[in-house]
Every structure is written in C-alpha cells, then in structure tokens.
Amino acid sequence: MSEEVASGARRQQAQAQHQTQTQCQAQPQHQVKTQRQPRPQALLSVDFEDWHQLVRRRLGDAGWRQRTDALPRQTHRLLALFDELGVKATFFVLGIAARAYPELVELIAADGHEIASHGDQHRPVHTQTIAELSADLRSARQTIEQITGRSPRGYRAPAFSITQSARWAYEVLVAEGFDYDSSVHDSPRIRRRITPPSASPHLVQLPGGSIWELPLAVWRIGGMPLPVGGASYWSLLPRSVVLGGLHRAGSMPALYLHPHELDPQPLRSGLSHSAGPSQRVRARARELRRNAARRRAAPIVRAIAQHFELITYREAHAELEASRCARPGALPNEGEGLRRPL
C-alpha cells in the first residue's frame, strides 16, 4: 500500500472516529431506558407488505397493483394484537404497499409504532447496482416522509437479500443516512447468506461511518443454525423450541412477522379473471404454504410476550448507542472486504 493510500485510509478512520464521538455527545438521554425489566428483551418487527400484491406480480398477473380488503383486515388484526399485549413494533414499510394503502401507514404511525424502510419495489439487493439501490431507498423514504412526516432510520432488505455478494450495500445505507439494518438472517434457506460475527446486535465499521446490524434470531445447535425468529418457522417448531431457541439466540433476538400471517381468514391471492391455469395452480401452492404459518403466529407472539420484553428497533438502537458511548471498542464489529458492483 502506498503512503498516499495509507494516509487516505487514516484520514477516513479519523473522520469515522470523530463522527462517533459527535454522535455520542449528541445522544438524547431521554430515549434510553434507565431501568431494566427482569425479562430479557426481544425486538418486535413487521415486514409491512401486501402478500397478495407481491404474489400476483410474481405470477405475471396484469392486475397485480389492484387493492383488496385483505391488507386492511390483516393490519387491524396486527394492531389489535399489539394493543392487547401493550407493545409497540417496528414496521419495515414497503414503498409500493405504502402508496397503495397510505391510510394504513398513517394508522400504524398514529398508534405509536416505529416506521422503518423495507425498500420500494421489493427487489433483492444482490440483483441491484449501487445506483439502483440508492434510488430504491430514496423512493421509499420519500413515500414514508410524505405519509408520516418522518424519515425512516432503519432498513430491512427484501427477502434478507444483503448476502455475501452484496456487502457493499452497507456503504449505501450509511451514505443514505440509516442508523441500523436488520437484513442478516443466518437461515439455511438463504443462498450465500452472511454468517454474522455475533448473533447479537453488532456494529459494521466502514470508512465513511458505521451502522448497526441487528440479525434475525437464530439458535445455533452444534454449529448448525435453527431460525426461531419468524412466523414461517414457528409453523414448523414446537412452542417450547421457539422459546428455548430465543433464549439462546444472543442478546436482543429479533422477531419478524408479515401482515398476512395474522389474517383471520384463509389466504387467497386474488388473481384477476384473465389469469391462466398455470398461474392459478402456482398461486394455490403459495396459499397452502402460507396458511400454515397464519394459524400459529398470534399464539406464538403471545407466548413470547410472556417471556420477553418486546421493544422496537428504535429503542434498541438508543440502548446500543448508549452502550457504545459508555464502552467504546467493547462491541463486536465487522466491515472488512466490502465490494461494490460496477
């Protein structure tokens, strides 16, 4: 490495350290809880998207943008469950869903839940370029800001698609001003997934700054990962395994739900009349697979709430920042070898 390159790297590192010090000095103390509950904390989140809309788009249905009464029904069921439990959640809102149902996003925000970003078009990150991802993030942010008056501070990639070939996405997230990400899921179902350095929240250090990664809950048994944080997995696992796994999945295990997993009615994709036989068969297969998770999601959330203090990602981020300021350098981090696509 030449002296000029080394000097530039030192300057970037110094700038990042100065940024951290500034953030610590500006940390609002009222956001940090001063008393801990006896129960361990878990992060509660919802990937707010219209399952019916996405299925119809994937199957090539020309009427995929059409609104139905399903997402409003599912959203009201979700909010009723959270009110019953006395908890708030982080809703990772998809741009196309927000534009189709702005009144639902308004309702969620008015109910005191955090609004974060799920991107705009639900395109996997590893299929995009830097420019495409930046445009997708900005479009979703603009939609959320127009509806809620607030800018999202957190992000979750569609289908947990910040994979080994898309580590460069962290640089884009930092450049776009995000404070945290929750896109890493160490699930065997995800190809070329990132295995995080820690199952607990950790800091991703970059030349231009840093961002918190809050991985989805995974219990590692003898080196093998068992996802325990999502409703699609809860449909396959005994309740005792889910609860035991969450207790062993690191600090602040992250949970995620989708609105359709709380639908009180059987899922129907709602294909248009012009859909062909092949499209209908594929839609039916997706309906059957997703209805299994729908039947167990609410009871499992209630059980988890008895054992964990459910908090938002915004609350978790405030606590993590306070810990970083109090104990700089004491937290696990990653960020080496990030690559950009052309």
Secondary structure by P-SEA (a helix, b strand, c coil): ccaaaaaaaaaaaaaaaaaaaaaaaaccccccccccccbbbbbbbbccccaaaaaaaaacccccccccaaaaaaaaaaaaaaaaacbbbbbbccaaaaaacaaaaaaaaaabbbbbbccccccccccccaaaaaaaaaaaaaaaaaaccccccbbbcccccccccccaaaaaaaaaccccccccccccccccccccccccbbbbbcccbbbbbbccbbbbcccbbbbcccaaaaacccaaaaaaaaaacccbbbbbbcccccccccccccccccccaaaaaaaaaaaaaaaaaaacaaaaaaaaaaccccccaaaaaaaaaaaaaaccccbbbbbccccccc
